[in-house]
Amino acid sequence: MAKVETYTHLMEKGEGGNKTSVTEFILMGFGNLPGMQILFFLLFLVIYIVTMAANTLIVALVVFDQHLHTPMYFFLGNLSCLEICCNSTILPRMLASFLTGDRTLSVTGCIVQFYLLGFLVTTECYLLAAMSYDRYLAICKPLHYVTRMNGRFCIQLAAGSWLSSFIVLNILMCLVSQLAFCGPNEIDHFFCDLTPVINLSCSDTSLVTLATLILSSIDTVPPFMLTLTSYAYIISTILRIPSTSGKQKAFSTCSSHLIVVTIFYGTLMIVYMSPNTGALRAPNKVFSVFYTVLTPLINPLIYSLRNKEVKESLRKFLQKYRMFP
């Protein structure tokens, strides 16, 4: 919080040390569709409840079931924690604005929201790549899997994902903290995203825009390429399986994983690496829904709740607490 207060203090200064007139931002969200506010509230409320319940359940199962203490479920537990935090960063504030109509957010609140969301999304980029590498070793190099993907290496991969994201976001925040805001304060988005906030600045934004492009390229393109390469080798190995039913099942699982990660990385690259023009403002808002709201909902269903081990663990859990006959 000390860093956030420092960023806010710096942002309250314009060029030459004068205070800006902007103390809060107005998130326009989906305000251009006034007749749909109740429908949006119900839709996002259901998404939030299902996402929180599914990801919390996976974290609980991974922690308490000894049979799930494997590298794959270690990463899935990390991913579910990320999704819980990611959804909680955006949706509660959005739901409140649908109910009350209050779309204002203080400068401090805006900075905190962007910092937390950027940190979590960047971590997820690296974590998904680590998960794809884990699956590559398990399927393509099964004899070397136990020795390579040991507990220490798993912790290093997960910790590296969190630490890399922390470094990237602090670099960006140091640049954003030097911007001055002295004009319009309406953000045409449903959360405090970086590009719309930069567009409102009356300072020279060339450096922060360049840094955003470079860092977002580093955070998305290499992990995405590593993920695609891993799944290419996995699919190649699957095609050599003699059993037709086994081949179809494995291919179905891998293809669903690949579709989800492609949507996640693809929408991120479109939003943060595309030219900053007004024509892309509305599409970018829609693309942002995919990686901030829909991906946290789909991930537990695709990665975890379809797995035989997770289903068996869930059945034992429900039987233990007499919630299932």
N, C-alpha and C positions, 0 to 999 in steps of 0.2 A: 504493500500500500504506500510505502514511502516513495517508491519510484513513480507510482501513479500520481501522487500529490505533486511531485517534482514536475512531471509532464504537464499537469494541469496548470501549475504556476507559470511554466514557460509558455504554454499556449495562450495564457491570458495576457501575454505581452505581444504587442505588435512591433513593427519595425521602428527602431529608434527608442524602444522602451515604453511606448504609450500603450495603455490598456485597450483592448478591443471592446466593441460594444456587444459582442456575442457572448452570452453566458449559458445559453442552452440551444439545442437543436430541435427541430420538429421533424419527426419521422413520418413521411407521407404514407408509407406503407401501401395498402390497397385502398386508400381513401378515394381514388377516382371511381370506385364502384360502391357507392353508399348503400345501394339496395342489397348488397351481398354481405354486409358486415356480420349479421347473425349466422349466416351459412358458413362464412369463413371461420367464425369463432367455434362453431360446433365441429367443423372439419379438423381444424388444428388442435382442438381439445382432445378429440379422439386419437389423433396421431400422437400427441404428447403422452397420453395415458398408456397407449399400447407400447410406444417406444420405451418409456420408463419401466414398465412392467416386464417386458421381454428382456431388456438389457440387465435389469436388476436381478432377474431370475438366473440369467447365465452367469453373472458374477458370483451369486450365491452358490450355484452348483459347482463352479470351478474351484471355489475356495473350500467348500466343505466335503466334496466327493473326492476321495483319494484316487479313484480310477481316472479322474480327469486331470491329474497332476502330470501332464505331459507338455512338451513344447508347444504343440498346436493349440491346446486349450489355455496355456499361459498367455499366448498372444491374443487369443479370442477374449480372454478376460480383460486384458488391457484395452482391446478395441471397444468392448462394451462399456468400460469405465469412461472412455473418451466420448462415446455416444451419449451417455447420460449427462455428462458435463456440457457437451455441445448443445443438446436440446434445451437444457436448463438455462443456458446463456441467452437464448433468443426467445423461445416460445412463451414463457411466463409473461414477459414484458409485452409481447405481441397480443396475447390473449387479454391482458388488462386494457390495452388500448382499444380493442374491439368492444369491450364492455363499457368502458367509461368515456371513450372518445378522446381521451387525453393522449396526445402523441408527442408531447415534449419530453426531452431527455437532456439532463444537464451535461455540460462539457465533460465533467469527470465521469459521469455514467456512460457517456459515449466512448470515451477512451478505454474505460474498463471493459466494456462490451467488445470493442474491436480487439483489444489485446488478448482477452481470454479466447475469443472465437478463433482469431488468427493462430494463436498458440496451439489450440486443439486440432484445428484442421491441418496445420503443417505437420504436427506429430502423426496424424492419421496417414498422411502421404507416405512417410517413412515406415510406419508400422505395417501398412498394407504390403509394401515391398518386402519387408522382413517375413511376413506371413507367406508370401508367394515363394520366397526362397526356401522356407521351411518345407512347404509342400513339394517343391522341386527335389529336395534332398530325400524326402520320405518316399517319393514315387520313383524317381529316376536313379537315385543312389542309395537304395535301402541298406546295403551292407556297410556304408559309411555314415549312415544317419545318426546312430547312437553316439558315435565318437565325435562327430562334428557338431551336432546340435545338442551339446550338453547343457547342463543348467547354467554354467557360468557364461557360455556364449549367448544363451537366450536372454539373460539379464543384461549383458552388454548391448545386444541389439535393441532391446526395449529402452534401456537407459539412454543409448545413443539417439534414439528417435526423439525422446523428450528433451534431451539436452540441445540437440541441433535446432529444434524448434524454438527453444528458449533464446538461443543466441540470435537467430534470424529475427525474431519479433522484437528483441531489444534494440537491434540495429535500426529497424524500421521506426520504432517508437521514438528513438533519439532524433530521427529526422522529422517525424511528424510533430514532435514537441516544439520545434522551432518555427512552425507555421503560425501565421496570424489570421484571425477570422474577424473581419470587420464589415461584412456585407450581409447578403441573404443567409438565412440559417435553416432553410428547408432542405431536407435530405430526401430525395426521391427513391427511398428504399424502405424495407421493413426492419432493417437493423443498421447499426453504424458500421458500414463497410468502408474500406480504405479509399477507394476511388471516388465515391460521392463526397466524402469529407474533403479530399484534396481539391475537388472542383469548387468548393466553397471558400477556399483560402484566397486571401488577397496578397499572399507572398509569392515569391518565385518558387514554383513547385517542380521545376525541371529535375532537380537532384533526387527528390523523393520519388518522382515518377520513374526515373531511370533505375533507382534502387529497387523499386517494387517490381519492375519488369525483370531485372536480373535475378533477384532473390526468388521470385515466383517461378521463373524458368528452372532454377536450380532445385527448387523444392518439388516440382511436379514432373518435369520431363524425365530426368534420370530415374526416379522411382517408378514412373509409369513404364519406361522402356525395360527396366529390370523385371517388372511384373509381367509384361508381355512376353519377354524372352523366357522367363520361368515357365509360363503356361504353354508356350510353344513347345518346349521340351517335354512338358507333362503330357500334352495332347499327342505328341509324336510317340511317346512311350505307351500311352493308352491304346493307340491304334494297333499296336503289336500284341495286345492281349488276345489270346485265342478264343476266349469265351465271348459270345456275342452279347449276352445279357450283362455280363460284367463290364464289357466295353461301353455299352449304352448307358449304364448307370454312372460310371466314372466320367464319361464324356458329358452327361447331363449336369453333373455336379460342377465340373470345371467350367463349362460354358456359362452357367449361371454366375459363378464367381467372376468370370471375365467380363460379363455384361455389367455387373455392379461396379467393378473397379473402373471400367471404361467410362461409365456415366459419371463417377466421382471425379476422376482425373480430367476427363474431357470438359465437364462444366467448369471446373476450376481454371483450366487453361484458357477457356473462352472468356471468362470473366476478368482474369487478371493479366492475360497476355494479349488481348485484342486491343485495337486502337480505342482511345478514350473519346468516343464521339457520342453525340446526343441520340443518334439513330439506334444505338445499341443499349440505351438506358433501360427501356422496358424489357427487351429480351434478357438482359443480364439479371434483372430482378427475378425473372422466371427461372433462369439457370441456377441462381443462388438457392432457390427452394430445393433443388435436387441435392446439392451437397450439404446443405445445412439441416434440412428437415426430412427428406425422403430417404437419404442414405442411412441415417441412424435408425430409421424404421425397418429398412429392408435387410441391413447387415445381419442382425441376429437371426432373422428367418432364413437367410441364405446360408450363412456360415455355420450356424450352431444348431438351431432347432430342427434341422433336417437330418442331423447326424444320429446314427444309431446309438452311439455312446451317450449322447445328451438325452435322447428319448428314454433310454434305460435308467439313467441317473434321475431324470424327472419322475419316472414311474416309482422308483424306490423312495424318492423324497415325499411324494404324495401318499404312498402307502404308510410310510413311517409316521406321518402326522394325521393318518386316518382321513385323508381328503379324497382317497381313491379306493374303491373296493378291491 
